[in-house]
Amino acid sequence: MTVKEQILEFSKGRSSFTVSQILSELGDTLGLARPRINWYLSKLAEERKLIRIARGIYQPAAEKRIFAPAPSEDVATLFHQFQERFPEINVCVYEGPWFFQFLHHIASNQVSYIEVEKDVAETVFHQLQDQGKAVYLRPDKELIYKYIDLKKPVIFVKNLISESPLQRSSGVQIPTLEKLLVDMYCDEDFYYLQGGEYYRIMHYARSKYAINLSRLQRYARRRNAETKIMPIYLRCQNDID
């Protein structure tokens, strides 16, 4: 077998593994030093045969999926409209139905979310308002609870936190799963996803999708929530493993 084939064979049946484990169990067989093994692992990750979940930690690609849902036509249009209008800033979009799979108690959410840098959030809000859209600027829990029907299509304009982890899906910039998991815990407009529901969300995400632990920690730290979110993540990990 080639080196790649031996590494893939080693990875089978494991929820995750480290470079040190490969060196310990395959070192004599492969006859390679750590830097060379790291090179092969990087190549396998590029080929999507392995998933890098943290520095020096990998898992078989077949074990977990990458969270990258395709945006609806309406949300894609929303993204392109403001990317063209503000080409120099970051724009990120996502939509409420993406959350349904994570929920134990199904909560209707037909919201389209657009996150932009704080300086232009109000401008984006007014432009959408002028187009006759049902749009809200950074709505809080009280406003949503009293006046907004999440079962009806509306748009929420929110601040995009600097250094947010983002990705592309069908040419549209959307959040990574790590960003959404942190935002669901932190953002007031996601109040109905917090508390006991949040643990179930994290558990489902941890069991079904590849989560980049370093990225999750970094963004949680950015939002001053690392010490609260990471114990939940680790508890879910222990339940699954």
Secondary structure, DSSP 8 states (H G I E B T S, - for coil): --HHHHHHHHHTT-S-EEHHHHHHHHHHHH---HHHHHHHHHHHHHTTSEEEEETTEEEETTTSB-------HHHHHHHHHHHHH-TTS-EEEEEGGGGGGG-SS-----EEEEEE-HHHHHHHHHHHHHTT--EEES--HHHHHHH--TTS-EEEEEE--TT--EEEETTEEEE-HHHHHHHHHH-GGGGGGSTHHHHHHHHHHHHHB---HHHHHHHHHHTT-HHHHHHHHHHHHHHH-
